[in-house]
Amino acid sequence: MAEVKLNAAALGIAAAIIAAVVMLLLGILGNLGIYMGAVRMMEEWHMFFNLTPLGIIGGMI
């Protein structure tokens, strides 16, 4: 059976992309008034995230 090696760089990049997409979706849904509890938690956990366009981009970065 072949040995499976984990590519750590690819895993890290994939996780960062998924996290950025989730942050974008949370920002969009928060501006629509949906999932406000999750938005409030994200604002507490991430210092740059808020519901302004600049805040959403800052949270994604």
C-alpha positions in Angstrom: 0.0 0.0 0.0 1.3 3.5 -0.9 2.4 5.8 1.8 0.3 9.0 2.1 2.1 12.2 2.8 0.4 15.3 4.1 1.3 18.5 2.2 1.3 21.0 5.0 1.5 24.1 2.8 -1.5 23.0 0.7 -3.5 22.2 3.8 -2.7 25.6 5.3 -3.6 27.5 2.1 -6.9 25.5 1.7 -7.8 26.3 5.4 -7.1 30.0 4.9 -9.3 30.1 1.8 -12.1 28.4 3.5 -11.8 30.7 6.5 -11.9 33.8 4.3 -14.9 32.6 2.4 -16.8 31.9 5.7 -15.8 35.4 6.9 -17.2 36.9 3.7 -20.4 35.0 4.0 -20.8 35.9 7.6 -20.3 39.6 6.7 -22.9 39.4 4.0 -25.4 37.6 6.1 -24.8 39.9 9.0 -25.6 42.9 6.8 -28.8 41.2 5.9 -29.6 40.7 9.6 -29.1 37.0 9.7 -26.9 35.1 12.2 -26.3 38.2 14.3 -25.2 36.1 17.3 -22.4 34.7 15.2 -21.5 38.1 13.9 -21.3 39.5 17.5 -19.0 36.6 18.5 -16.8 37.1 15.4 -16.5 40.8 16.3 -15.3 39.8 19.7 -12.8 37.2 18.5 -11.3 39.1 15.5 -10.1 42.6 16.1 -10.6 43.9 12.6 -13.9 42.3 11.7 -17.1 44.4 11.6 -20.0 44.8 9.2 -18.5 47.5 7.1 -16.9 46.5 3.8 -13.5 47.4 5.1 -14.1 45.4 8.3 -15.2 42.4 6.3 -12.0 42.6 4.2 -9.9 43.1 7.3 -11.4 40.1 8.9 -10.8 38.0 5.8 -7.1 39.0 5.8 
